[in-house]
Amino acid sequence: MSIKVQAFTSSTAAKPSATISLGESRSQQYIRIGMTASAQIEAFGHQLDAEKHGLAITVSDEPKSNHQIDIKLVPVSDPDAVPLKNSMHGSCFVKLVPWSKVAAGKRPAEHMKLLTKSANSISVRLPEWARPELKKVGQGKSIMDM
């Protein structure tokens, strides 16, 4: 008796998205932000080229905005540019040093919801584990300045 094998078809179509994950090298952790080809087109109007483009990335520790990360498309020569790496099927990614302390271990890739979009930048929602610690009142200021 033989079993008929069938091809798998997904019930959900792949949607354009940016993802974030936490990886580990031998010596340290890193955050990886990736974008599918369709996410690049949705966000920036075209696919990105690692030889021409970089990303300027901003994270805030302010209470009203620590849930988001701002990603701006810049020329690779820009001093704030994080270098891109092109990947399979037109996707690209950047690797970053974690901006806050993260528990040891890897975190699988998670989709980040698009919050805002303008000409050459997007803001996406960070998962809880990737959010920076909030500033406490007076943190970073001299006692004499308070």
C-alpha positions, 0 to 999 in steps of 0.5 A: 500500500502506498500513501499519496503525497501532496504538495503543501500550500500555505493558507496565508500569503507572505506579506511584506515585513521587517523582522527582528531577531537575536543571534549569538556569535562566539563572543557576543549577541547581535540583533538582526533586522531583515526586510523581504524584497516586498517590504523594501518596495513597500517601505522605500519604493525599490529594492535596496542595494548593499553597495549604494544604500545603508540604514540609519537606525534610531531607538529611543528610551523615552516613555512615549516612543521606546516601543518603536525603531526608526529606519531611514534609508541613507547613502552608504557613505553617510556617517550614520549608515549601518551597512546592509547585506543582501540575502536570498530572494532579494531580501537584505539585513543589518546586524547591530549591537544590542542597545539594551541588556537582553537575556542570554539565548537566541530569539527567533525572527519576529515580524514588526508592525509598520507604524509610520512611513514617509519618503525614505523612512519607516517606523516599526513596533519593537517586540517587548524583548528588544525595547530599551529600558525607560529613562528614570526621572533625573537619570543621566543628570547631575544632582546639582542640575535637579 
